[in-house]
């Protein structure tokens, strides 16, 4: 945390949150029921409630209100208790069953604005993943949990962990990288912390929902083995580590069947193989049937259609959906409510701890910042030797960029960058296209770090003007942005709005040019050889200014590592051409969908059905580039420091849990933290990519200090999925364990053998 004081705006926001707090709608004093006995198991308590429920009460628990509720305000009834109508399911008050109050929480409590409440805008999911820090993920989850409960929410709609198979995916910024072990581990700790605070937690979007363009009409084609070892493995790890109570099924089809009516993924894998006891909830508008979805494993339908209201009741009464299946759906909901603690420990109204939120947001932004280039030790900047600094582009004078869509956290004080009127007036374009900035201006942070220097800002709109300012300054810092949002994919991986030309012009004018990236994922860098330093700050959240300034001036020694590969060219991607919905014609008719009308239909990119064949299979991200021997701009796991590290003395002790020990030394002059990564190469017979991440550890070292590090690799990290037997196996033969600083910098290696 910076030593500087919080801004007047932040302090005012803090005070504004400490008013009189009314009791949450629908909260009544607890009554004693037979199922109120906490010593009973969640399953037993759920079964006792079900015996007292009517058919209508059971159906009521399984679907949220329709879209019409948005346009028909209720003066009485259950909807008056909703914090956010589209994230609400009425409970059964006379049986002591609470309402479900849901909110997105990938980067903060996104629905706080619905009640005019403040919520901490955290850095993006990619920034969280770049920290590679499970303890920080738990801290993030704890902070989020407190803020959700303070506002009355009892169910979290995060974390998102879809694999980055398509780096142009508009929701890449929400997710946690391209490796299932990294994403699943970090999400598991975040959700574990939220559950510990008596919240129902959710993992999404299940599954193979790896692009957003045409998300409801795309058919993801993938082998079962590839799915189990990549996309589904991330969910498996997150669920095992967290005990999350819900899984959100996705819009897309998976091998020809919609994700929310896919019996293989929902029942065979999730509920049977993984032993998941919670409930499956649909994404908003993702339910395309009643009987098929219910029988495949969907338990709750959220708005967008009305498949689980009157149609479900009719299907139960006719016998199409057996009463046993209906009771299983209700049981899963109720046992999750008891297991999570939302029945016994309902949210209590309180003011959020704004200051603590600032601390977690800044810590995350600092740990997640990745130093990608640092020629001739351009960074850290020495404030005492600088007379003039040019700050250019990215609206750095007013704020930092954030990602759009349902995870958007409303900026305290409003968006400091007014959107074009033609975008702002349309709810759909506002949802996707409006660029929202958090009020944390990097210009201010730089000025505070270098009070003796003259710091001037140029918008970057005119590259010639920006270059002139850069030429007259000791150093030039260019802030480059890439806006991404739910509901759309990026056209390409290039920086938009002529920013590449801007950087080229500034770099030509000043050899001491530093680029700070605020992006949702990987970008191309045709100017990389012409700039002195590059820092990836992602979407850095409400304390982005302080975090970026601390990294640039060395108050923080960067330690972040990339959670996804930065390619040299889109031609090197597994799918160089991004596939979206084709134009309707005789061969590509518009589909008949069960719902998804109006705004959400537009967000889904409705069009004719189309296929995306993930024929790269197991080779996701770095595994693709390694297997295809393709050079990359920056590899998975890469990140520089202001110091240097040396690896030595590798020792492998195989067993059910393999112990990987090695020595790490800080060979530089500054204290620093290194994320040491462990990879495994499996026997050739396994048919695997060259390397897979199997573990890592974060080590803090003083200058010249050495420490022995140990990483435990569980046996399941070395298994492959065998489709023939539908089981996981450890291939017999020789393995190679490698250790180092990134997926392509692994100086230590040792061969070991394992028995089946």
C-alpha positions in Angstrom: 0.0 0.0 0.0 1.3 3.4 -0.9 2.3 5.8 1.9 0.3 8.5 0.2 -3.0 9.4 1.6 -6.3 8.4 0.0 -7.8 10.9 -2.4 -10.6 13.2 -1.3 -12.9 11.3 -3.7 -12.2 8.0 -2.0 -12.6 9.5 1.4 -15.9 11.0 0.4 -17.0 7.7 -0.9 -16.0 6.1 2.3 -18.1 8.5 4.4 -21.1 8.2 2.0 -21.2 4.5 2.7 -21.7 5.0 6.4 -25.3 6.1 6.6 -28.2 4.6 8.4 -28.8 1.1 7.1 -32.2 -0.4 6.8 -33.0 -4.0 7.3 -32.7 -6.0 4.1 -36.0 -6.6 2.3 -37.6 -9.9 3.3 -35.5 -10.4 6.4 -37.5 -11.7 9.2 -36.6 -13.0 12.7 -35.5 -16.7 12.5 -38.1 -19.2 13.4 -37.4 -22.7 14.7 -38.2 -25.6 12.3 -37.3 -29.3 12.6 -34.6 -28.6 9.9 -33.2 -25.7 11.9 -31.0 -28.2 13.8 -27.5 -27.5 12.6 -26.2 -30.9 13.7 -28.1 -32.5 10.9 -26.5 -33.0 7.5 -27.4 -30.5 4.7 -29.0 -33.5 2.9 -31.2 -34.5 5.8 -32.3 -30.9 6.3 -33.1 -30.5 2.7 -35.2 -33.7 2.6 -37.2 -32.6 5.6 -38.1 -29.3 3.9 -39.1 -31.0 0.7 -41.7 -33.1 2.5 -43.5 -29.9 3.5 -43.4 -28.2 0.1 -46.2 -27.9 -2.5 -45.5 -28.5 -6.2 -45.8 -24.7 -6.8 -43.3 -24.0 -4.1 -40.8 -26.5 -5.6 -41.2 -24.9 -9.1 -40.7 -21.5 -7.6 -37.2 -22.3 -6.4 -36.1 -23.4 -9.8 -36.5 -20.3 -12.0 -35.9 -16.5 -11.8 -38.5 -13.9 -12.9 -38.7 -13.3 -16.7 -37.6 -10.2 -18.5 -41.1 -8.7 -18.3 -40.3 -8.1 -14.6 -37.9 -5.3 -15.6 -40.7 -3.4 -17.3 -43.5 -4.1 -14.9 -42.5 -2.8 -11.5 -44.2 -4.6 -8.6 -45.8 -2.7 -5.7 -46.2 -5.9 -3.7 -45.1 -9.5 -3.8 -41.7 -11.3 -3.8 -40.1 -9.1 -6.4 -40.1 -6.1 -4.1 -37.5 -8.0 -2.0 -35.1 -8.3 -5.0 -31.8 -6.4 -4.8 -31.4 -7.0 -8.5 -34.4 -8.5 -10.3 -32.4 -10.5 -12.9 -30.4 -12.1 -10.1 -33.3 -13.1 -7.8 -35.3 -16.2 -7.0 -38.0 -16.0 -4.3 -37.6 -18.3 -1.3 -40.3 -19.9 0.8 -40.5 -17.6 3.8 -43.1 -19.7 5.8 -40.6 -22.6 5.7 -37.6 -20.5 6.5 -36.1 -20.7 3.1 -34.5 -17.4 2.0 -34.6 -15.6 -1.3 -31.6 -16.2 -3.5 -30.0 -12.7 -4.1 -27.3 -13.1 -6.8 -24.6 -10.8 -8.1 -21.7 -11.1 -10.5 -18.4 -10.7 -8.7 -15.5 -11.4 -11.1 -14.0 -8.0 -10.6 -16.1 -6.8 -7.7 -19.8 -6.6 -6.8 -21.2 -5.6 -10.2 -24.8 -5.1 -9.1 -24.1 -2.7 -6.2 -25.2 0.2 -8.4 -28.7 -1.2 -8.5 -29.2 0.0 -5.0 -26.8 3.0 -5.2 -24.2 1.3 -3.1 -20.4 1.5 -3.5 -18.4 -1.6 -4.4 -14.6 -2.0 -4.8 -13.5 -2.2 -8.5 -10.8 -4.9 -8.4 -8.3 -5.6 -11.2 -9.4 -8.0 -13.9 -9.3 -11.8 -13.7 -6.2 -11.8 -15.8 -4.5 -9.5 -13.4 -5.4 -11.8 -10.5 -4.1 -14.8 -12.4 -0.8 -13.0 -13.2 0.0 -12.9 -9.5 0.0 -16.8 -9.4 -0.8 -16.4 -5.7 -3.4 -18.7 -4.1 -3.1 -16.8 -0.8 -3.9 -13.5 -2.6 -6.9 -15.3 -4.3 -8.2 -16.3 -0.9 -7.8 -12.7 0.3 -9.7 -11.4 -2.8 -12.5 -13.9 -2.1 -12.7 -12.8 1.6 -12.9 -9.1 0.6 -15.6 -9.9 -2.1 -17.5 -12.0 0.3 -17.7 -9.2 2.9 -18.9 -6.7 0.4 -21.5 -9.0 -1.1 -22.9 -9.8 2.3 -22.8 -6.1 3.3 -25.2 -5.4 0.5 -27.5 -8.3 1.1 -26.4 -10.7 -1.5 -26.1 -14.4 -0.6 -24.9 -15.9 -3.9 -21.8 -15.1 -5.9 -21.9 -15.6 -9.7 -18.1 -16.0 -10.0 -15.5 -17.1 -10.7 -15.1 -17.4 -14.5 -12.4 -19.9 -15.6 -13.0 -20.7 -19.3 -9.8 -21.6 -21.1 -8.2 -19.1 -23.4 -8.5 -21.2 -26.5 -9.5 -18.0 -28.5 -7.5 -15.0 -27.3 -9.8 -12.6 -29.1 -12.6 -13.7 -26.8 -14.2 -10.5 -25.4 -14.4 -12.0 -22.0 -10.7 -13.1 -21.7 -10.2 -10.3 -19.1 -12.7 -12.1 -16.8 -10.9 -15.4 -16.8 -7.7 -16.8 -15.3 -5.6 -17.8 -18.1 -4.9 -20.6 -20.5 -3.8 -23.4 -18.1 -6.4 -25.4 -16.2 -4.2 -26.1 -13.2 -3.5 -22.4 -12.7 -7.0 -21.2 -13.3 -8.7 -23.9 -11.2 -6.3 -23.5 -8.3 -6.7 -19.7 -8.1 -10.5 -19.8 -8.5 -10.7 -22.6 -6.0 -9.1 -20.4 -3.3 -11.2 -17.4 -4.1 -14.5 -19.4 -3.9 -13.3 -21.2 -0.8 -12.9 -17.9 1.0 -16.4 -16.7 -0.1 -18.0 -19.9 1.0 -16.3 -19.6 4.4 -18.4 -16.3 4.8 -21.6 -18.2 4.1 -22.2 -17.5 0.5 -23.3 -19.8 -2.3 -20.4 -19.7 -4.8 -20.6 -20.5 -8.5 -18.1 -21.5 -11.2 -18.8 -20.5 -14.8 -19.2 -20.9 -17.8 -19.6 -24.7 -18.1 -18.3 -25.6 -20.6 -16.0 -24.9 -23.7 -17.6 -21.4 -23.8 -14.3 -20.1 -25.3 -15.7 -17.3 -27.5 -18.5 -14.7 -27.0 -19.3 -13.9 -30.6 -22.4 -15.9 -31.5 -22.2 -17.6 -28.2 -25.7 -19.0 -28.3 -25.4 -20.4 -31.9 -21.9 -21.7 -31.8 -21.3 -25.4 -31.6 -18.0 -26.2 -29.9 -16.6 -29.4 -31.3 -14.0 -31.1 -29.1 -12.9 -34.6 -28.1 -13.8 -35.9 -24.7 -10.2 -36.4 -23.8 -9.3 -32.8 -24.8 -12.2 -31.5 -22.9 -11.5 -33.4 -19.7 -7.8 -32.5 -19.7 -8.3 -28.8 -20.4 -11.6 -26.9 -20.0 -13.3 -29.4 -17.6 -10.1 -30.0 -15.6 -10.2 -26.3 -14.5 -13.7 -26.8 -13.2 -12.7 -30.1 -11.5 -9.9 -28.5 -9.6 -11.9 -25.4 -8.6 -14.8 -27.5 -7.3 -12.6 -29.9 -5.4 -10.7 -27.1 -3.7 -13.6 -24.8 -2.9 -16.7 -26.9 -2.3 -18.6 -24.4 -4.5 -22.3 -24.9 -4.5 -23.3 -24.0 -8.1 -22.0 -24.4 -11.6 -23.3 -22.1 -14.4 -23.9 -23.9 -17.7 -23.1 -22.0 -20.9 -24.9 -20.7 -23.9 -23.0 -22.7 -26.6 -23.6 -26.2 -27.9 -21.0 -28.8 -27.0 -20.6 -31.5 -29.7 -24.1 -30.7 -31.0 -25.9 -30.4 -27.7 -26.5 -27.2 -25.7 -24.4 -26.8 -22.6 -27.6 -26.5 -20.4 -29.1 -29.7 -21.8 -25.9 -31.8 -22.2 -26.2 -34.9 -20.2 -22.6 -35.9 -20.7 -21.1 -32.7 -19.2 -23.8 -32.0 -16.6 -24.6 -35.5 -15.3 -22.0 -38.0 -16.4 -19.0 -35.8 -15.7 -20.1 -33.2 -13.2 -22.6 -35.0 -11.0 -21.4 -38.5 -11.3 -17.7 -38.5 -12.0 -16.9 -35.4 -10.0 -19.5 -36.1 -7.3 -20.9 -32.6 -7.5 -23.7 -32.2 -4.9 -24.7 -28.6 -5.7 -27.0 -27.3 -8.4 -26.5 -26.3 -12.0 -27.8 -22.9 -12.9 -28.2 -21.6 -16.4 -26.6 -18.6 -17.8 -29.2 -15.9 -18.5 -31.1 -16.9 -21.6 -29.2 -20.2 -22.0 -32.1 -22.6 -21.5 -33.5 -23.9 -24.8 -35.8 -26.7 -23.5 -37.8 -27.9 -20.5 -37.8 -31.7 -20.4 -34.5 -32.2 -22.1 -32.7 -29.7 -19.9 -34.2 -31.0 -16.7 -33.4 -34.6 -17.5 -29.9 -33.7 -18.6 -29.0 -32.1 -15.3 -30.1 -28.4 -15.3 -31.5 -27.5 -11.9 -32.3 -23.7 -12.0 -33.2 -21.6 -15.1 -32.4 -17.9 -15.0 -34.1 -15.3 -17.0 -34.2 -15.1 -20.8 -36.8 -17.7 -21.4 -39.5 -19.5 -19.4 -38.7 -23.1 -19.5 -38.8 -23.9 -15.8 -41.9 -22.0 -14.8 -45.3 -23.2 -16.0 -43.8 -25.5 -18.7 -41.8 -27.4 -16.0 -44.9 -27.8 -13.9 -46.8 -29.1 -16.8 -44.0 -31.6 -17.6 -44.0 -32.9 -14.1 -47.8 -33.3 -14.0 -47.7 -35.2 -17.3 -44.8 -37.4 -16.1 -42.3 -36.2 -18.8 -40.2 -35.0 -15.9 -40.5 -37.6 -13.0 -41.3 -36.3 -9.5 -38.0 -37.9 -8.4 -36.1 -35.7 -10.8 -38.0 -32.6 -9.7 -37.2 -33.5 -6.0 -33.6 -34.0 -6.9 -33.5 -30.5 -8.4 -35.1 -29.0 -5.3 -32.9 -31.1 -3.0 -29.7 -29.8 -4.7 -30.8 -26.2 -4.2 -31.9 -26.7 -0.6 -28.9 -28.7 0.5 -26.6 -26.1 -1.0 -28.4 -23.4 0.9 -27.9 -25.3 4.2 -24.3 -26.3 3.3 -23.3 -22.8 2.5 -24.8 -21.4 5.6 -27.2 -18.8 4.0 -30.1 -20.2 6.0 -28.3 -20.2 9.4 -26.2 -17.1 8.8 -28.1 -14.7 6.5 -26.4 -11.5 5.4 -26.6 -8.6 7.8 -26.7 -4.9 6.7 -23.4 -3.1 7.2 -21.2 -0.6 5.5 -18.4 -2.0 3.3 -14.9 -1.6 4.5 -13.8 0.7 1.6 -10.3 1.2 2.9 -9.6 -2.6 3.0 -11.1 -2.9 -0.5 -8.5 -0.3 -1.7 -5.7 -2.3 -0.1 -6.7 -5.6 -1.7 -7.3 -3.9 -5.1 -3.9 -2.2 -5.0 -2.1 -5.3 -3.8 -3.7 -7.3 -6.6 -2.7 -4.7 -9.2 0.8 -4.6 -8.0 1.3 -8.4 -7.8 -0.4 -8.8 -11.1 1.6 -6.3 -13.1 4.0 -8.0 -15.5 7.2 -6.4 -16.6 7.6 -7.6 -20.2 10.7 -5.6 -21.3 13.3 -3.5 -19.5 16.2 -2.6 -21.7 19.3 -1.1 -20.1 17.4 -1.0 -16.7 15.1 1.8 -17.9 12.9 0.9 -15.0 12.6 1.6 -12.2 12.6 5.3 -12.8 14.7 7.5 -10.5 12.5 10.4 -9.5 15.4 12.5 -8.2 17.2 12.5 -11.6 14.1 13.3 -13.7 13.4 16.9 -14.7 10.5 16.2 -17.2 8.1 13.4 -17.8 5.7 13.0 -20.7 2.5 11.0 -20.0 0.7 10.1 -23.2 -2.6 8.5 -24.1 -5.0 6.1 -22.5 -7.0 8.9 -20.7 -4.3 8.6 -18.1 -5.2 12.0 -16.9 -8.6 10.8 -15.5 -8.6 7.0 -15.0 -7.8 3.4 -15.9 -9.8 1.2 -18.2 -12.1 -1.6 -17.1 -13.8 -4.4 -18.9 -17.4 -4.2 -20.0 -20.5 -6.4 -19.6 -22.2 -8.1 -16.7 -19.0 -8.0 -14.6 -18.7 -4.2 -14.9 -18.3 -2.5 -11.5 -19.8 1.0 -11.5 -17.1 3.7 -11.0 -17.5 5.7 -7.8 -18.4 9.2 -9.1 -19.4 8.0 -12.5 -17.4 7.3 -15.7 -14.8 10.1 -16.1 -14.7 9.6 -19.9 -18.1 10.6 -21.3 -19.1 8.1 -24.0 -20.4 9.3 -27.4 -24.1 10.1 -27.1 -25.1 7.6 -29.8 -23.6 4.8 -27.7 -24.8 5.9 -24.3 -28.5 6.2 -25.2 -28.8 2.6 -26.3 -28.7 0.1 -23.5 -27.2 -2.6 -25.6 -24.3 -0.5 -27.0 -23.8 0.9 -23.5 -23.6 -2.7 -22.2 -20.9 -3.7 -24.7 -19.3 -0.7 -26.4 -19.0 2.1 -23.9 -15.5 2.3 -22.5 -15.8 2.7 -18.7 -12.8 4.0 -16.7 -12.3 3.8 -13.0 -11.4 7.1 -11.4 -7.7 6.4 -10.6 -5.6 8.6 -12.8 -2.0 7.4 -13.5 -1.0 11.0 -14.2 -1.6 11.9 -10.6 0.3 8.9 -9.3 3.3 9.8 -11.5 3.2 13.4 -10.3 3.1 12.3 -6.7 6.1 10.0 -7.2 8.2 12.7 -9.0 7.2 16.0 -7.3 10.3 17.7 -8.5 9.8 16.9 -12.2 7.6 18.7 -14.7 4.9 16.1 -15.7 2.8 17.0 -18.8 0.0 15.1 -20.4 -0.9 14.6 -24.0 -4.0 12.7 -25.1 -2.2 11.0 -27.9 -4.9 11.9 -30.4 -2.3 13.6 -32.6 0.9 11.4 -32.8 2.9 14.4 -33.9 1.9 16.5 -30.9 2.7 13.5 -28.6 6.1 13.0 -30.2 6.9 16.6 -29.7 6.2 16.4 -26.0 8.2 13.2 -25.8 11.2 14.7 -27.5 11.3 17.5 -25.0 11.0 15.2 -22.0 13.5 13.0 -20.1 11.2 10.0 -20.4 7.9 9.3 -22.1 5.3 7.0 -20.7 2.6 5.9 -23.2 -0.6 4.4 -21.8 -2.1 2.0 -24.4 -5.6 0.6 -24.0 -7.6 -2.2 -25.5 -11.3 -2.3 -24.6 -13.0 -5.7 -24.3 -16.5 -6.7 -23.2 -19.0 -9.4 -22.8 -21.2 -9.8 -25.9 -18.5 -9.2 -28.5 -15.1 -10.6 -29.5 -12.2 -8.5 -30.6 -11.7 -8.0 -34.3 -8.0 -8.8 -33.9 -5.1 -8.6 -31.3 -3.8 -5.2 -32.5 -4.2 -2.1 -30.3 -7.2 -0.1 -31.6 -7.4 3.5 -32.6 -4.0 3.9 -34.2 -2.2 3.4 -31.0 0.6 1.4 -32.6 1.4 4.4 -34.8 1.3 6.6 -31.7 3.9 4.4 -29.9 6.1 4.3 -32.9 6.1 8.1 -33.2 6.8 8.6 -29.5 9.6 6.0 -29.5 11.2 7.6 -32.5 11.2 10.9 -30.6 12.5 9.6 -27.3 14.6 6.4 -26.8 13.5 6.3 -23.1 9.9 5.4 -24.0 7.9 3.1 -21.6 4.6 1.5 -22.6 2.0 0.7 -20.0 -0.6 -1.7 -21.3 -4.2 -1.7 -20.1 -5.6 -4.6 -22.0 -8.0 -7.5 -21.5 -5.5 -10.1 -22.8 -2.7 -10.5 -25.3 -1.9 -7.9 -27.8 0.6 -7.7 -30.8 3.5 -5.3 -30.4 5.0 -4.3 -33.8 6.9 -1.6 -31.9 8.5 -3.9 -29.3 12.1 -3.4 -30.5 11.8 0.4 -30.5 10.7 1.0 -26.9 12.8 0.8 -23.7 10.3 -0.9 -21.4 6.8 -2.5 -21.4 4.6 -3.1 -18.3 1.3 -5.1 -18.6 -1.1 -3.7 -16.0 -4.2 -5.3 -17.5 -7.4 -3.6 -16.1 -5.9 -2.5 -12.8 -9.0 -1.4 -10.8 -9.8 1.4 -8.4 -6.2 1.7 -7.2 -4.6 1.4 -10.6 -2.9 4.8 -10.4 -1.0 4.0 -7.2 -0.1 0.5 -8.3 1.3 1.5 -11.7 3.2 4.4 -10.2 4.7 2.1 -7.5 5.9 -0.3 -10.2 7.3 2.4 -12.5 9.3 4.0 -9.7 10.4 0.9 -7.9 8.4 1.1 -4.7 7.2 -2.3 -5.8 9.5 -4.8 -7.5 7.3 -6.5 -10.2 6.8 -10.2 -9.8 3.8 -11.0 -12.0 4.0 -13.8 -14.6 1.8 -14.1 -17.7 -1.2 -16.5 -17.4 -1.4 -16.6 -21.2 0.9 -16.6 -24.2 1.4 -13.4 -26.2 1.8 -14.6 -29.8 4.0 -12.9 -32.4 1.2 -13.0 -35.0 -2.4 -14.1 -35.4 -1.2 -16.4 -38.1 0.4 -18.5 -35.3 -2.9 -19.0 -33.5 -4.6 -22.5 -33.6 -7.4 -20.7 -35.4 -5.9 -17.7 -37.3 -9.2 -16.7 -38.7 -11.8 -15.9 -36.0 -15.1 -17.7 -36.8 -18.4 -16.0 -36.1 -22.0 -16.4 -37.1 -22.4 -16.6 -40.9 -24.9 -14.3 -42.7 -28.4 -15.9 -43.0 -29.1 -17.5 -46.4 -30.8 -20.6 -47.8 -28.0 -22.8 -46.5 -27.7 -21.0 -43.2 -31.2 -20.3 -41.9 -31.9 -18.4 -38.6 -32.4 -20.9 -35.8 -35.5 -21.3 -33.7 -34.6 -20.5 -30.2 -36.6 -21.0 -27.0 -36.0 -17.5 -25.7 -33.2 -14.9 -25.6 -35.3 -12.0 -26.8 -34.5 -8.3 -26.9 -31.3 -7.1 -25.3 -29.8 -10.4 -24.3 -30.5 -11.8 -27.8 -28.4 -8.9 -29.3 -25.7 -9.5 -26.8 -25.5 -13.2 -27.8 -24.9 -12.3 -31.5 -27.8 -14.3 -32.8 -27.3 -15.7 -36.3 -27.3 -19.1 -38.0 -25.7 -22.0 -36.2 -22.0 -22.5 -36.9 -19.2 -24.9 -35.8 -15.9 -24.1 -34.2 -13.8 -27.3 -34.3 -11.2 -27.2 -31.5 -9.0 -29.7 -33.4 -5.9 -28.5 -31.5 -7.4 -30.6 -28.7 -5.0 -30.8 -25.8 -2.8 -28.1 -27.2 -4.2 -25.0 -25.5 -2.1 -21.9 -25.2 1.6 -22.6 -24.5 1.0 -26.3 -25.2 0.1 -25.4 -28.8 3.1 -23.1 -29.4 5.5 -25.7 -27.9 4.1 -28.6 -29.9 4.1 -26.7 -33.1 7.5 -25.2 -32.4 6.3 -21.7 -33.0 8.2 -18.7 -31.6 6.2 -16.3 -29.4 6.4 -12.7 -28.4 6.2 -13.6 -24.7 5.6 -17.1 -23.3 3.2 -18.4 -20.7 4.7 -17.8 -17.3 7.0 -15.0 -18.4 7.7 -12.0 -16.3 10.8 -9.9 -15.5 11.9 -8.4 -12.2 14.2 -5.6 -11.1 16.5 -8.3 -9.8 17.7 -11.6 -11.2 17.4 -15.2 -10.0 19.4 -18.4 -10.5 18.1 -22.0 -10.3 20.2 -25.0 -9.2 20.4 -28.3 -7.3 17.2 -30.0 -8.6 16.2 -33.1 -6.7 13.1 -35.3 -7.6 11.6 -37.7 -5.1 8.9 -39.7 -7.0 5.9 -41.2 -5.2 2.1 -40.8 -4.9 3.1 -37.2 -4.3 6.3 -36.3 -6.1 8.5 -33.9 -4.3 10.4 -31.4 -6.5 13.2 -29.6 -4.6 15.6 -27.0 -5.9 17.7 -24.0 -4.8 16.7 -20.5 -5.9 19.1 -17.5 -5.4 18.6 -13.8 -5.8 21.6 -12.8 -7.8 20.8 -9.1 -8.1 20.9 -6.1 -5.8 17.3 -5.7 -4.9 14.9 -7.8 -2.8 12.4 -9.6 -5.0 9.9 -12.4 -5.4 10.2 -15.1 -8.0 7.4 -17.5 -9.1 9.2 -20.7 -9.8 7.3 -23.0 -12.2 7.4 -26.8 -12.4 6.4 -28.6 -15.7 6.3 -32.2 -16.6 6.8 -34.0 -19.9 4.9 -37.3 -20.1 6.1 -40.5 -21.8 5.7 -40.3 -25.6 3.0 -43.0 -25.5 0.7 -40.5 -23.7 0.3 -38.4 -26.8 0.7 -35.2 -24.8 2.1 -31.8 -25.7 5.8 -31.3 -24.7 5.1 -29.7 -21.3 2.3 -29.3 -18.9 2.3 -27.1 -15.7 2.1 -29.2 -12.6 2.9 -26.8 -9.8 4.7 -23.6 -8.8 5.8 -21.7 -5.7 6.3 -18.0 -4.9 9.6 -17.2 -3.0 10.7 -13.9 -1.5 14.5 -13.3 -1.5 16.7 -10.6 -0.2 19.7 -9.6 -2.4 22.2 -12.5 -2.5 19.9 -14.8 -0.5 19.4 -18.4 -1.4 16.5 -20.7 -0.3 15.6 -24.3 -0.9 12.2 -24.5 -2.5 9.9 -27.5 -2.6 6.9 -28.1 -4.8 4.6 -31.1 -4.2 3.1 -32.6 -7.4 0.1 -34.9 -6.7 -0.3 -38.0 -8.8 -3.4 -36.7 -10.6 -1.3 -33.9 -12.1 0.5 -36.6 -14.1 -2.6 -38.4 -15.4 -4.2 -38.6 -18.8 -7.9 -39.2 -19.6 -8.5 -42.5 -21.3 -11.7 -42.3 -23.4 -11.9 -46.1 -23.8 -12.2 -46.8 -20.1 -13.6 -43.3 -19.2 -11.0 -43.0 -16.5 -7.7 -41.2 -15.6 -4.5 -43.1 -15.9 -0.8 -42.6 -15.2 1.1 -43.6 -18.3 4.0 -45.9 -17.5 7.5 -44.8 -18.6 9.9 -42.0 -18.4 8.8 -38.5 -17.3 10.9 -35.3 -17.4 10.4 -32.8 -14.6 11.5 -29.2 -15.5 11.8 -26.2 -13.4 12.4 -22.5 -14.2 11.1 -19.0 -14.7 8.6 -19.6 -17.6 7.3 -22.3 -19.9 10.3 -21.5 -22.2 13.0 -20.9 -19.6 13.4 -24.2 -17.8 17.1 -24.5 -16.8 16.6 -27.5 -14.5 15.4 -30.9 -15.6 15.6 -34.5 -14.5 14.1 -37.7 -15.8 12.0 -40.0 -13.5 9.9 -43.1 -13.9 6.5 -43.9 -12.5 4.6 -47.1 -12.3 0.9 -47.3 -13.2 
